[in-house]
Amino acid sequence: MNEYEQLERRIRRLEDTEAIKQLVARYGFAADDRDMEAIGAMFTKNGCFRSVNGQMEAHGIDQVIDMYHKRFKGMKHAFHVGHDHIINFETDSRATGIVASHAEVIRNDEPWVVALRYHDIYVREAGNWLFEERALAFYYYLRVADYLSVMPGLKRMRGMSEPLDADWPEKTDTFRRYQSES
């Protein structure tokens, strides 16, 4: 590969990185605005949206949109905020990523706060980067009123019918190793 081809490839990688970051940003706005058409357009035809804890799983655009309708049913409004984003390219048309995120939502007329990570698979189709998969991993999902009493424990997932263990950090290998060595 000559110098020009190397430069062209590096510029393309920067453009692809920015396109994926824009996809993630558009997702947050579309979810907050309840723009189902935009959300559907961000996933591949057989795209998957799921939670690591197994409470949510939808495959294909129609199921993904149906899942969003169910999730939004008791949610008056939401405000999603993306933070740090790591992208790893596997090929020129496939990448994985992790996005740190927070959300503030009104569920059943109560304020809730959420800290999560999106574990993503991105693919380029017809020149556009799309989600092939979004998997949510939760640090917490709880009512604002419960924040102080719930945060010290493991059962920080309060968004389902029964409290569930948080997906991270306690379940990560590095966290467990650090705790055992301390």
Number of C-alpha atoms within 10 A of each C-alpha: 7 7 8 9 10 11 12 12 14 12 12 13 14 12 12 20 18 12 15 24 19 12 17 20 15 15 21 19 17 18 18 16 13 16 12 16 10 15 20 21 13 22 22 20 15 15 22 21 23 20 17 16 16 9 8 14 16 19 18 16 20 14 17 22 18 13 18 17 14 10 12 16 11 12 17 13 16 21 15 19 14 18 11 9 15 13 16 13 16 11 9 12 14 16 21 19 18 18 19 16 19 20 17 19 23 16 18 11 11 12 17 23 20 21 18 21 23 22 19 23 21 27 24 18 11 7 9 14 23 25 27 23 22 23 21 22 20 23 22 26 27 24 20 15 12 13 15 8 9 18 15 9 9 18 18 23 24 19 16 10 7 8 14 16 17 22 22 16 14 15 12 10 11 11 13 13 11 9 10 8 7 6
